[in-house]
Amino acid sequence: MKLYFLGTCAGSEPMPDRKHMSFALECDENIYWFDAGESCSHTAHNLGVDLLNVKKVVISHPHMDHVGGLGNLLWNIRKLYLMKKPDRVSDIDVYIPNLQTWEGIMMILRNTEGNFKIPFCIQAHKTHDGVLFDDGSVRVTAFHNLHISTPENQWQSYSFLIECREKRIVYSGDVKCYSELDTIIGTGCDNLIIETGHFGIDDVYAYTKNKAIGKIYFTHNGREIINSSELAAEKVNRLFKNNAAICFDGMVELLE
């Protein structure tokens, strides 16, 4: 398994060398995509990720720094199909909390050349609490959080438990409070991919120090990390030893 960090910046103005939030998990040659910030497919393609192997796309919430590159991802998959003409391409399931956002993206795609005609199916599903999918290789369970204020049972923002090859990977998405992750982490997890756009390094340490977590990945990074990257790295190393890493665009992690 591999983790590809494709965009590691919070929803800020454009930053040098950092795009908005996106990462992908590669398992059994299939690609499972999580959030789709600007230029995520461009970064992935240039890292050697085969976009024609994208099987699932999971969006945590409909803010632009998490969906701004979704249309371009699908457009690039179509473009690569037309160029390579493979025997087959897997159908793609997209899990998104707001179907109006999806309809808007598809409206844009249909107004490009060829009416976005494709020989495979892209099916959108409204994200909900519980298991989103279990394809035998990867199982993803969604848990709503309070990052976006909405009426009860109309949740627009989610965190996720990703289970693959007996590993438990928790992705926070954007949250109002880290304690919202308690139920997901439970007795522990192998990896925690945690946002720092609304929090600081000290907040992460205070929340995780007594939890059984194998390795913590800092992403959706905010000002403390972006503006003082060397000082932030020193602080993370001091507090977390070798059990944490500040992610950067293009970072690839092998999960054993």
Stockholm file with secondary structure:
# STOCKHOLM 1.0

chainA/1-256         MKLYFLGTCAGSEPMPDRKHMSFALECDENIYWFDAGESCSHTAHNLGVDLLNVKKVVISHPHMDHVGGLGNLLWNIRKLYLMKKPDRVSDIDVYIPNLQTWEGIMMILRNTEGNFKIPFCIQAHKTHDGVLFDDGSVRVTAFHNLHISTPENQWQSYSFLIECREKRIVYSGDVKCYSELDTIIGTGCDNLIIETGHFGIDDVYAYTKNKAIGKIYFTHNGREIINSSELAAEKVNRLFKNNAAICFDGMVELLE
#=GR chainA/1-256 SS CEEEEEECBCSCSCBTTBCBSEEEEEETTEEEEECCCTTHHHHHHHTTCCGGGEEEEECSCCCHHHHTTHHHHHHHHHHHHHHHCCSCCCCEEEEESCHHHHHHHHHHHHTSGGGGCCSSCEEEEECCSEEEEECSSEEEEEEECSSSCCCTTCCCCEEEEEEETTEEEEECCSCSCGGGGHHHHTTCEEEEEEECTTSCHHHHHHHHTTSCEEEEEEESBCHHHHHTHHHHHHHHHHHHTTSEEECCTTEEEECC
#=GC SS_cons         CEEEEEECBCSCSCBTTBCBSEEEEEETTEEEEECCCTTHHHHHHHTTCCGGGEEEEECSCCCHHHHTTHHHHHHHHHHHHHHHCCSCCCCEEEEESCHHHHHHHHHHHHTSGGGGCCSSCEEEEECCSEEEEECSSEEEEEEECSSSCCCTTCCCCEEEEEEETTEEEEECCSCSCGGGGHHHHTTCEEEEEEECTTSCHHHHHHHHTTSCEEEEEEESBCHHHHHTHHHHHHHHHHHHTTSEEECCTTEEEECC
//
